[in-house]
Protein backbone atom coordinates (compact mmCIF):
# COMPACT_ATOMS: atom_id res chain seq x y z
CA UNK A 1 0.00 0.00 0.00
CA UNK A 2 1.21 3.48 -0.81
CA UNK A 3 0.07 6.46 1.24
CA UNK A 4 1.41 9.91 0.40
CA UNK A 5 0.52 13.29 1.82
CA UNK A 6 -1.15 15.28 -0.97
CA UNK A 7 -2.09 18.57 0.70
CA UNK A 8 -2.76 20.21 4.04
CA UNK A 9 -4.57 23.37 5.07
CA UNK A 10 -2.49 26.01 6.83
CA UNK A 11 -4.56 28.44 8.94
CA UNK A 12 -3.24 32.01 8.69
CA UNK A 13 -4.23 35.66 9.17
CA UNK A 14 -3.49 36.66 5.56
CA UNK A 15 -3.39 33.79 3.08
CA UNK A 16 -1.83 35.75 0.21
CA UNK A 17 0.90 37.34 2.35
CA UNK A 18 1.73 34.03 4.02
CA UNK A 19 1.79 32.11 0.73
CA UNK A 20 4.14 34.79 -0.63
CA UNK A 21 6.34 34.44 2.48
CA UNK A 22 6.61 30.64 2.12
CA UNK A 23 7.22 30.83 -1.62
CA UNK A 24 9.86 33.54 -1.31
CA UNK A 25 11.80 31.93 1.55
CA UNK A 26 11.59 28.37 0.19
CA UNK A 27 12.12 29.28 -3.47
CA UNK A 28 8.72 27.98 -4.59
CA UNK A 29 5.80 29.51 -6.51
CA UNK A 30 2.38 30.65 -5.38
CA UNK A 31 -0.39 28.96 -7.34
CA UNK A 32 -3.65 30.44 -8.55
CA UNK A 33 -6.27 30.81 -5.79
CA UNK A 34 -8.64 27.85 -5.55
CA UNK A 35 -11.81 28.56 -3.60
CA UNK A 36 -10.80 29.88 -0.17
CA UNK A 37 -7.19 28.71 -0.59
CA UNK A 38 -3.93 30.13 -1.92
CA UNK A 39 -1.72 27.10 -2.71
CA UNK A 40 2.03 26.63 -2.66
CA UNK A 41 3.24 23.28 -3.93
CA UNK A 42 6.52 21.72 -2.81
CA UNK A 43 8.76 19.91 -5.28
CA UNK A 44 7.55 16.50 -4.06
CA UNK A 45 3.96 17.40 -4.95
CA UNK A 46 2.58 18.25 -1.50
CA UNK A 47 0.44 21.38 -1.55
CA UNK A 48 0.18 23.81 1.35
CA UNK A 49 -3.28 25.39 1.06
CA UNK A 50 -3.25 28.71 2.93
CA UNK A 51 -6.64 29.75 4.31
CA UNK A 52 -7.60 32.88 6.23
CA UNK A 53 -8.71 32.19 9.80
CA UNK A 54 -9.53 34.45 12.72
CA UNK A 55 -6.28 35.35 14.53
CA UNK A 56 -7.42 33.87 17.84
CA UNK A 57 -8.15 30.56 16.13
CA UNK A 58 -4.67 29.94 14.75
CA UNK A 59 -2.92 27.10 16.56
CA UNK A 60 0.81 27.15 15.82
CA UNK A 61 1.85 24.12 13.81
CA UNK A 62 5.23 22.68 12.80
CA UNK A 63 6.17 22.25 9.14
CA UNK A 64 9.50 20.59 8.29
CA UNK A 65 11.01 20.72 4.80
CA UNK A 66 13.66 18.27 3.63
CA UNK A 67 15.98 20.16 1.27
CA UNK A 68 19.25 19.52 -0.53
CA UNK A 69 22.52 20.98 0.77
CA UNK A 70 22.45 23.54 -2.06
CA UNK A 71 18.83 24.48 -1.35
CA UNK A 72 19.63 24.80 2.37
CA UNK A 73 22.31 27.37 1.54
CA UNK A 74 19.91 29.34 -0.66
CA UNK A 75 16.98 29.21 1.78
CA UNK A 76 19.17 29.97 4.77
CA UNK A 77 20.61 32.93 2.88
CA UNK A 78 17.10 34.27 2.27
CA UNK A 79 16.24 33.79 5.96
CA UNK A 80 19.32 35.78 6.95
CA UNK A 81 18.79 38.46 4.28
CA UNK A 82 15.21 38.95 5.54
CA UNK A 83 16.45 39.36 9.12
CA UNK A 84 14.37 36.40 10.32
CA UNK A 85 15.48 34.97 13.65
CA UNK A 86 16.56 31.34 13.40
CA UNK A 87 17.36 28.61 15.88
CA UNK A 88 19.08 25.24 16.10
CA UNK A 89 16.19 23.74 18.06
CA UNK A 90 12.39 23.58 17.91
CA UNK A 91 12.05 25.25 21.32
CA UNK A 92 13.86 28.33 20.00
CA UNK A 93 16.45 28.29 22.77
CA UNK A 94 19.59 28.12 20.60
CA UNK A 95 19.25 31.43 18.76
CA UNK A 96 21.48 32.29 15.82
CA UNK A 97 22.66 28.70 15.36
CA UNK A 98 21.89 25.75 13.12
CA UNK A 99 22.03 22.07 14.10
CA UNK A 100 24.00 19.20 12.57
CA UNK A 101 21.79 16.25 13.50
CA UNK A 102 22.41 12.98 11.68
CA UNK A 103 25.28 14.55 9.74
CA UNK A 104 23.09 17.16 8.07
CA UNK A 105 22.10 20.73 8.78
CA UNK A 106 18.89 22.13 10.17
CA UNK A 107 17.36 25.42 11.21
CA UNK A 108 14.05 26.52 12.71
CA UNK A 109 12.25 29.83 12.18
CA UNK A 110 8.73 31.22 12.46
CA UNK A 111 6.35 32.38 9.77
CA UNK A 112 4.33 35.58 10.33
CA UNK A 113 1.54 33.55 12.03
CA UNK A 114 3.76 31.81 14.57
CA UNK A 115 4.00 28.49 12.73
CA UNK A 116 7.35 26.81 13.50
CA UNK A 117 9.13 26.09 10.21
CA UNK A 118 12.16 23.85 9.81
CA UNK A 119 14.59 23.16 7.01
CA UNK A 120 16.76 20.03 7.21
CA UNK A 121 19.18 18.36 4.83
CA UNK A 122 18.87 14.85 6.29
CA UNK A 123 15.85 13.07 7.73
CA UNK A 124 16.18 12.54 11.47
CA UNK A 125 17.08 9.01 12.48
CA UNK A 126 19.33 8.51 9.45
CA UNK A 127 16.43 7.65 7.10
C-alpha positions as CSV (number, residue, x, y, z in Angstrom):
1,X,0.0,0.0,0.0
2,X,1.2,3.5,-0.8
3,X,0.1,6.5,1.2
4,X,1.4,9.9,0.4
5,X,0.5,13.3,1.8
6,X,-1.1,15.3,-1.0
7,X,-2.1,18.6,0.7
8,X,-2.8,20.2,4.0
9,X,-4.6,23.4,5.1
10,X,-2.5,26.0,6.8
11,X,-4.6,28.4,8.9
12,X,-3.2,32.0,8.7
13,X,-4.2,35.7,9.2
14,X,-3.5,36.7,5.6
15,X,-3.4,33.8,3.1
16,X,-1.8,35.7,0.2
17,X,0.9,37.3,2.3
18,X,1.7,34.0,4.0
19,X,1.8,32.1,0.7
20,X,4.1,34.8,-0.6
21,X,6.3,34.4,2.5
22,X,6.6,30.6,2.1
23,X,7.2,30.8,-1.6
24,X,9.9,33.5,-1.3
25,X,11.8,31.9,1.6
26,X,11.6,28.4,0.2
27,X,12.1,29.3,-3.5
28,X,8.7,28.0,-4.6
29,X,5.8,29.5,-6.5
30,X,2.4,30.6,-5.4
31,X,-0.4,29.0,-7.3
32,X,-3.6,30.4,-8.5
33,X,-6.3,30.8,-5.8
34,X,-8.6,27.9,-5.5
35,X,-11.8,28.6,-3.6
36,X,-10.8,29.9,-0.2
37,X,-7.2,28.7,-0.6
38,X,-3.9,30.1,-1.9
39,X,-1.7,27.1,-2.7
40,X,2.0,26.6,-2.7
41,X,3.2,23.3,-3.9
42,X,6.5,21.7,-2.8
43,X,8.8,19.9,-5.3
44,X,7.6,16.5,-4.1
45,X,4.0,17.4,-5.0
46,X,2.6,18.2,-1.5
47,X,0.4,21.4,-1.5
48,X,0.2,23.8,1.4
49,X,-3.3,25.4,1.1
50,X,-3.2,28.7,2.9
51,X,-6.6,29.8,4.3
52,X,-7.6,32.9,6.2
53,X,-8.7,32.2,9.8
54,X,-9.5,34.5,12.7
55,X,-6.3,35.3,14.5
56,X,-7.4,33.9,17.8
57,X,-8.1,30.6,16.1
58,X,-4.7,29.9,14.7
59,X,-2.9,27.1,16.6
60,X,0.8,27.2,15.8
61,X,1.9,24.1,13.8
62,X,5.2,22.7,12.8
63,X,6.2,22.2,9.1
64,X,9.5,20.6,8.3
65,X,11.0,20.7,4.8
66,X,13.7,18.3,3.6
67,X,16.0,20.2,1.3
68,X,19.2,19.5,-0.5
69,X,22.5,21.0,0.8
70,X,22.4,23.5,-2.1
71,X,18.8,24.5,-1.3
72,X,19.6,24.8,2.4
73,X,22.3,27.4,1.5
74,X,19.9,29.3,-0.7
75,X,17.0,29.2,1.8
76,X,19.2,30.0,4.8
77,X,20.6,32.9,2.9
78,X,17.1,34.3,2.3
79,X,16.2,33.8,6.0
80,X,19.3,35.8,7.0
81,X,18.8,38.5,4.3
82,X,15.2,39.0,5.5
83,X,16.4,39.4,9.1
84,X,14.4,36.4,10.3
85,X,15.5,35.0,13.7
86,X,16.6,31.3,13.4
87,X,17.4,28.6,15.9
88,X,19.1,25.2,16.1
89,X,16.2,23.7,18.1
90,X,12.4,23.6,17.9
91,X,12.0,25.2,21.3
92,X,13.9,28.3,20.0
93,X,16.5,28.3,22.8
94,X,19.6,28.1,20.6
95,X,19.3,31.4,18.8
96,X,21.5,32.3,15.8
97,X,22.7,28.7,15.4
98,X,21.9,25.7,13.1
99,X,22.0,22.1,14.1
100,X,24.0,19.2,12.6
101,X,21.8,16.2,13.5
102,X,22.4,13.0,11.7
103,X,25.3,14.5,9.7
104,X,23.1,17.2,8.1
105,X,22.1,20.7,8.8
106,X,18.9,22.1,10.2
107,X,17.4,25.4,11.2
108,X,14.1,26.5,12.7
109,X,12.3,29.8,12.2
110,X,8.7,31.2,12.5
111,X,6.3,32.4,9.8
112,X,4.3,35.6,10.3
113,X,1.5,33.6,12.0
114,X,3.8,31.8,14.6
115,X,4.0,28.5,12.7
116,X,7.4,26.8,13.5
117,X,9.1,26.1,10.2
118,X,12.2,23.9,9.8
119,X,14.6,23.2,7.0
120,X,16.8,20.0,7.2
121,X,19.2,18.4,4.8
122,X,18.9,14.9,6.3
123,X,15.8,13.1,7.7
124,X,16.2,12.5,11.5
125,X,17.1,9.0,12.5
126,X,19.3,8.5,9.4
127,X,16.4,7.7,7.1
